[in-house]
Amino acid sequence: LTVIRDTLNNIEANGKTRIDHTKIPLDDRATYDLLSRGDTLGVFQLDSDGMRSLLKTLKPNNFNDISALIALYRPGPMDMDSHTNYAKRKNGLQKITPIHPEVAEPLKEGLDETYGLIVYQEQVQSAARILAGYSLGKADVLRRAMGKKEHGYSQEAAQAVWDILVPFSGYAFNKAHSAAYGLISYWTAYLKTHYPVEFMAALLQGASTNKDKTALYLGEARRMGIQVLSPDVNESVYEYSAVGDVVRFGLGAIRNVGKAAVDAIVKERDGSHGRYVNFPDFIK
C-alpha cells in the first residue's frame, strides 16, 4: 500500500494526472500481458522466482486467475500439483475431471470457476452443505477444524466430505483473503505497466534501506530501459523521484545521510541561495 501511495504521489509530482487506483478497470489487457510474461518483480505477492514461472505457465487473463494463483501457490496445493494442474486445465492441456463421478453434478457450480479443482476454503464449506446437509455455521466449523487437522464428525460427513475433499483441500486458502491480496497485486501490476518510471521510483524508495533489494530493483529498472540517475545535490530530493522518463536516486538512500541534512540542502538550493555552483559553495 505504501508503494501504491508513493507511485500515485510520483505520478502527480511528475506532472501527470493523479489516478484513483481503486477505480481502474480489472480487465486491462496490457496488465495481463505483463503478468503472463512474468515481469512481476516488485508486484505484490507475485515477485518470487517460482510465482513468476507459474505466471508464465498459467497466462492469467482475468481477475479470478490472479486470486486462484495466490491461493494455489502454497505448500499444500503445490504438494498435490494443483497449481500446475490449474494452469494446464485453464489452457486446455489437461482434461477437467471431477473429484468423483457421483459428486460431479452437485459440485459443478462451486468448482466450475476453478476447473474442477478445490482451491478455496469456501468451496469446502459449499461441498459440506451440498453433500452432507451442513448449515453455513456448521460448514464454517468444518473449515476451521480442517485447518487444525481435527476429526470427529459424523460418518456421513466423514464419508461424503473427508474421503473425497480432504486430499484436495487440507491446505485450502480463504477466497476472501486471496481476492483481497489479488486486488493489491493487480493494482501494483497495473501501475508497473502504465506508470513504470513512477512505480520503479516508489519501489526503490521502499527498498532504500535494503542493499540487496535495491540492487535487484536497479537491475530491473535497467532491464525495463529506465535510466536511474546518480544522486545530485542540485536535482535530487530525499526520496527516489520520477523525473520525466528517468528515476533520480534519492539523497536519503545514501548511507548515513539523514532527512534533516537533505531538507537543509533542498531548502538552500530552492531558496535565496539557488543552485550549488561547485563543491566549496556546497560546503559553505
Contacts in CASP RR format, 6 or more apart in sequence:
PFRMAT RR
TARGET T0000
AUTHOR 0000-0000-0000
METHOD contacts of the structure
MODEL  1
LTVIRDTLNNIEANGKTRIDHTKIPLDDRATYDLLSRGDTLGVFQLDSDG
MRSLLKTLKPNNFNDISALIALYRPGPMDMDSHTNYAKRKNGLQKITPIH
PEVAEPLKEGLDETYGLIVYQEQVQSAARILAGYSLGKADVLRRAMGKKE
HGYSQEAAQAVWDILVPFSGYAFNKAHSAAYGLISYWTAYLKTHYPVEFM
AALLQGASTNKDKTALYLGEARRMGIQVLSPDVNESVYEYSAVGDVVRFG
LGAIRNVGKAAVDAIVKERDGSHGRYVNFPDFIK
1 184 0 8 1.000
2 206 0 8 1.000
3 42 0 8 1.000
3 44 0 8 1.000
3 188 0 8 1.000
3 199 0 8 1.000
3 202 0 8 1.000
3 203 0 8 1.000
3 206 0 8 1.000
4 21 0 8 1.000
4 184 0 8 1.000
4 187 0 8 1.000
4 188 0 8 1.000
4 191 0 8 1.000
4 202 0 8 1.000
6 201 0 8 1.000
6 202 0 8 1.000
6 205 0 8 1.000
6 206 0 8 1.000
6 239 0 8 1.000
7 191 0 8 1.000
7 195 0 8 1.000
7 198 0 8 1.000
7 199 0 8 1.000
7 201 0 8 1.000
7 202 0 8 1.000
8 18 0 8 1.000
8 19 0 8 1.000
8 21 0 8 1.000
9 202 0 8 1.000
10 195 0 8 1.000
10 197 0 8 1.000
10 198 0 8 1.000
10 199 0 8 1.000
10 201 0 8 1.000
10 202 0 8 1.000
10 241 0 8 1.000
10 242 0 8 1.000
11 17 0 8 1.000
11 18 0 8 1.000
11 19 0 8 1.000
11 195 0 8 1.000
11 198 0 8 1.000
11 242 0 8 1.000
12 18 0 8 1.000
13 241 0 8 1.000
13 242 0 8 1.000
14 197 0 8 1.000
14 198 0 8 1.000
14 241 0 8 1.000
14 242 0 8 1.000
14 243 0 8 1.000
14 244 0 8 1.000
16 195 0 8 1.000
16 198 0 8 1.000
21 187 0 8 1.000
21 190 0 8 1.000
21 191 0 8 1.000
24 187 0 8 1.000
24 190 0 8 1.000
26 63 0 8 1.000
26 186 0 8 1.000
27 62 0 8 1.000
27 63 0 8 1.000
28 190 0 8 1.000
28 193 0 8 1.000
30 193 0 8 1.000
30 194 0 8 1.000
31 186 0 8 1.000
31 189 0 8 1.000
31 190 0 8 1.000
31 193 0 8 1.000
31 194 0 8 1.000
32 60 0 8 1.000
32 61 0 8 1.000
32 62 0 8 1.000
33 193 0 8 1.000
34 40 0 8 1.000
34 189 0 8 1.000
34 192 0 8 1.000
34 193 0 8 1.000
35 43 0 8 1.000
35 46 0 8 1.000
35 55 0 8 1.000
35 60 0 8 1.000
35 66 0 8 1.000
35 189 0 8 1.000
36 55 0 8 1.000
36 56 0 8 1.000
36 58 0 8 1.000
36 59 0 8 1.000
36 60 0 8 1.000
36 61 0 8 1.000
37 55 0 8 1.000
37 56 0 8 1.000
38 46 0 8 1.000
38 52 0 8 1.000
38 53 0 8 1.000
38 55 0 8 1.000
38 56 0 8 1.000
39 52 0 8 1.000
39 192 0 8 1.000
40 46 0 8 1.000
40 47 0 8 1.000
40 51 0 8 1.000
40 52 0 8 1.000
40 55 0 8 1.000
40 189 0 8 1.000
40 192 0 8 1.000
41 47 0 8 1.000
41 52 0 8 1.000
41 216 0 8 1.000
41 217 0 8 1.000
41 220 0 8 1.000
42 188 0 8 1.000
42 192 0 8 1.000
42 203 0 8 1.000
42 217 0 8 1.000
42 220 0 8 1.000
43 185 0 8 1.000
43 188 0 8 1.000
43 189 0 8 1.000
43 192 0 8 1.000
44 181 0 8 1.000
44 182 0 8 1.000
44 184 0 8 1.000
44 185 0 8 1.000
44 187 0 8 1.000
44 188 0 8 1.000
45 51 0 8 1.000
45 70 0 8 1.000
45 181 0 8 1.000
45 182 0 8 1.000
45 184 0 8 1.000
45 185 0 8 1.000
46 52 0 8 1.000
46 55 0 8 1.000
46 69 0 8 1.000
46 70 0 8 1.000
46 185 0 8 1.000
46 189 0 8 1.000
50 73 0 8 1.000
51 69 0 8 1.000
51 73 0 8 1.000
54 69 0 8 1.000
54 73 0 8 1.000
54 83 0 8 1.000
54 84 0 8 1.000
54 87 0 8 1.000
55 69 0 8 1.000
57 84 0 8 1.000
57 87 0 8 1.000
58 65 0 8 1.000
58 69 0 8 1.000
58 86 0 8 1.000
58 87 0 8 1.000
58 90 0 8 1.000
58 91 0 8 1.000
59 87 0 8 1.000
59 90 0 8 1.000
59 91 0 8 1.000
60 66 0 8 1.000
60 69 0 8 1.000
63 179 0 8 1.000
63 182 0 8 1.000
63 183 0 8 1.000
63 186 0 8 1.000
64 113 0 8 1.000
65 90 0 8 1.000
66 182 0 8 1.000
66 185 0 8 1.000
66 186 0 8 1.000
67 175 0 8 1.000
67 178 0 8 1.000
67 179 0 8 1.000
67 181 0 8 1.000
67 182 0 8 1.000
68 86 0 8 1.000
68 114 0 8 1.000
68 119 0 8 1.000
68 178 0 8 1.000
69 83 0 8 1.000
69 86 0 8 1.000
70 173 0 8 1.000
70 178 0 8 1.000
70 181 0 8 1.000
70 182 0 8 1.000
70 185 0 8 1.000
71 77 0 8 1.000
71 119 0 8 1.000
71 120 0 8 1.000
71 172 0 8 1.000
71 173 0 8 1.000
71 175 0 8 1.000
71 178 0 8 1.000
72 78 0 8 1.000
72 82 0 8 1.000
72 83 0 8 1.000
72 86 0 8 1.000
72 119 0 8 1.000
72 173 0 8 1.000
73 83 0 8 1.000
74 171 0 8 1.000
74 173 0 8 1.000
75 171 0 8 1.000
76 82 0 8 1.000
76 170 0 8 1.000
76 171 0 8 1.000
77 83 0 8 1.000
77 119 0 8 1.000
77 171 0 8 1.000
77 172 0 8 1.000
77 173 0 8 1.000
79 171 0 8 1.000
80 167 0 8 1.000
80 168 0 8 1.000
82 117 0 8 1.000
82 118 0 8 1.000
82 119 0 8 1.000
82 168 0 8 1.000
85 94 0 8 1.000
85 115 0 8 1.000
85 117 0 8 1.000
86 114 0 8 1.000
86 115 0 8 1.000
86 117 0 8 1.000
86 119 0 8 1.000
87 93 0 8 1.000
88 94 0 8 1.000
89 95 0 8 1.000
89 96 0 8 1.000
89 115 0 8 1.000
89 116 0 8 1.000
89 117 0 8 1.000
90 115 0 8 1.000
96 115 0 8 1.000
96 116 0 8 1.000
97 116 0 8 1.000
98 104 0 8 1.000
98 107 0 8 1.000
98 108 0 8 1.000
98 111 0 8 1.000
98 116 0 8 1.000
99 107 0 8 1.000
99 111 0 8 1.000
99 116 0 8 1.000
99 118 0 8 1.000
99 164 0 8 1.000
99 165 0 8 1.000
99 168 0 8 1.000
100 164 0 8 1.000
103 127 0 8 1.000
103 131 0 8 1.000
103 164 0 8 1.000
106 130 0 8 1.000
106 131 0 8 1.000
107 116 0 8 1.000
107 126 0 8 1.000
107 127 0 8 1.000
107 130 0 8 1.000
107 131 0 8 1.000
110 123 0 8 1.000
110 126 0 8 1.000
111 117 0 8 1.000
111 118 0 8 1.000
111 123 0 8 1.000
114 120 0 8 1.000
114 123 0 8 1.000
117 168 0 8 1.000
118 124 0 8 1.000
118 127 0 8 1.000
118 165 0 8 1.000
118 168 0 8 1.000
118 169 0 8 1.000
118 172 0 8 1.000
119 172 0 8 1.000
119 173 0 8 1.000
119 175 0 8 1.000
120 172 0 8 1.000
120 173 0 8 1.000
120 174 0 8 1.000
120 175 0 8 1.000
120 178 0 8 1.000
121 143 0 8 1.000
121 146 0 8 1.000
121 169 0 8 1.000
121 172 0 8 1.000
121 173 0 8 1.000
121 174 0 8 1.000
121 175 0 8 1.000
122 174 0 8 1.000
122 175 0 8 1.000
122 176 0 8 1.000
123 169 0 8 1.000
123 172 0 8 1.000
123 175 0 8 1.000
124 139 0 8 1.000
124 142 0 8 1.000
124 143 0 8 1.000
124 146 0 8 1.000
124 161 0 8 1.000
124 165 0 8 1.000
124 169 0 8 1.000
124 172 0 8 1.000
125 134 0 8 1.000
125 136 0 8 1.000
125 139 0 8 1.000
125 140 0 8 1.000
125 142 0 8 1.000
125 143 0 8 1.000
126 139 0 8 1.000
127 161 0 8 1.000
127 164 0 8 1.000
127 165 0 8 1.000
128 134 0 8 1.000
128 138 0 8 1.000
128 139 0 8 1.000
128 142 0 8 1.000
128 157 0 8 1.000
128 161 0 8 1.000
129 135 0 8 1.000
129 136 0 8 1.000
129 139 0 8 1.000
131 160 0 8 1.000
131 161 0 8 1.000
131 164 0 8 1.000
132 154 0 8 1.000
132 156 0 8 1.000
132 157 0 8 1.000
132 160 0 8 1.000
132 161 0 8 1.000
134 142 0 8 1.000
134 157 0 8 1.000
142 153 0 8 1.000
142 157 0 8 1.000
142 161 0 8 1.000
145 151 0 8 1.000
145 153 0 8 1.000
146 166 0 8 1.000
146 169 0 8 1.000
146 170 0 8 1.000
146 172 0 8 1.000
147 170 0 8 1.000
149 170 0 8 1.000
151 158 0 8 1.000
151 162 0 8 1.000
152 158 0 8 1.000
153 161 0 8 1.000
153 162 0 8 1.000
188 199 0 8 1.000
191 198 0 8 1.000
191 199 0 8 1.000
192 199 0 8 1.000
192 200 0 8 1.000
196 224 0 8 1.000
196 226 0 8 1.000
197 226 0 8 1.000
197 242 0 8 1.000
197 244 0 8 1.000
197 245 0 8 1.000
197 246 0 8 1.000
197 247 0 8 1.000
198 242 0 8 1.000
200 217 0 8 1.000
200 220 0 8 1.000
200 221 0 8 1.000
200 224 0 8 1.000
200 226 0 8 1.000
200 228 0 8 1.000
200 242 0 8 1.000
200 247 0 8 1.000
201 239 0 8 1.000
201 240 0 8 1.000
201 241 0 8 1.000
201 242 0 8 1.000
201 247 0 8 1.000
201 248 0 8 1.000
202 240 0 8 1.000
203 217 0 8 1.000
204 214 0 8 1.000
204 217 0 8 1.000
204 218 0 8 1.000
204 221 0 8 1.000
204 228 0 8 1.000
204 240 0 8 1.000
204 247 0 8 1.000
204 253 0 8 1.000
205 239 0 8 1.000
205 240 0 8 1.000
205 250 0 8 1.000
205 253 0 8 1.000
207 213 0 8 1.000
207 214 0 8 1.000
207 216 0 8 1.000
207 217 0 8 1.000
208 214 0 8 1.000
208 239 0 8 1.000
208 240 0 8 1.000
208 250 0 8 1.000
208 252 0 8 1.000
208 253 0 8 1.000
214 253 0 8 1.000
218 228 0 8 1.000
221 227 0 8 1.000
221 228 0 8 1.000
221 247 0 8 1.000
222 228 0 8 1.000
226 245 0 8 1.000
226 246 0 8 1.000
226 247 0 8 1.000
227 245 0 8 1.000
227 246 0 8 1.000
227 247 0 8 1.000
228 246 0 8 1.000
228 247 0 8 1.000
228 248 0 8 1.000
228 249 0 8 1.000
229 235 0 8 1.000
229 243 0 8 1.000
229 246 0 8 1.000
229 247 0 8 1.000
229 248 0 8 1.000
229 249 0 8 1.000
230 249 0 8 1.000
231 248 0 8 1.000
231 249 0 8 1.000
231 250 0 8 1.000
231 251 0 8 1.000
231 253 0 8 1.000
231 254 0 8 1.000
232 248 0 8 1.000
232 249 0 8 1.000
233 251 0 8 1.000
233 265 0 8 1.000
233 269 0 8 1.000
233 276 0 8 1.000
233 282 0 8 1.000
234 269 0 8 1.000
234 275 0 8 1.000
234 276 0 8 1.000
235 243 0 8 1.000
235 248 0 8 1.000
236 248 0 8 1.000
236 249 0 8 1.000
236 250 0 8 1.000
236 251 0 8 1.000
237 248 0 8 1.000
237 250 0 8 1.000
237 251 0 8 1.000
237 262 0 8 1.000
237 266 0 8 1.000
238 250 0 8 1.000
238 251 0 8 1.000
238 252 0 8 1.000
238 259 0 8 1.000
238 262 0 8 1.000
238 263 0 8 1.000
238 266 0 8 1.000
239 250 0 8 1.000
239 252 0 8 1.000
240 247 0 8 1.000
240 248 0 8 1.000
240 249 0 8 1.000
240 250 0 8 1.000
240 253 0 8 1.000
241 247 0 8 1.000
241 248 0 8 1.000
241 250 0 8 1.000
242 248 0 8 1.000
251 257 0 8 1.000
251 262 0 8 1.000
251 265 0 8 1.000
252 258 0 8 1.000
252 259 0 8 1.000
252 262 0 8 1.000
268 274 0 8 1.000
268 276 0 8 1.000
269 275 0 8 1.000
269 276 0 8 1.000
276 282 0 8 1.000
END
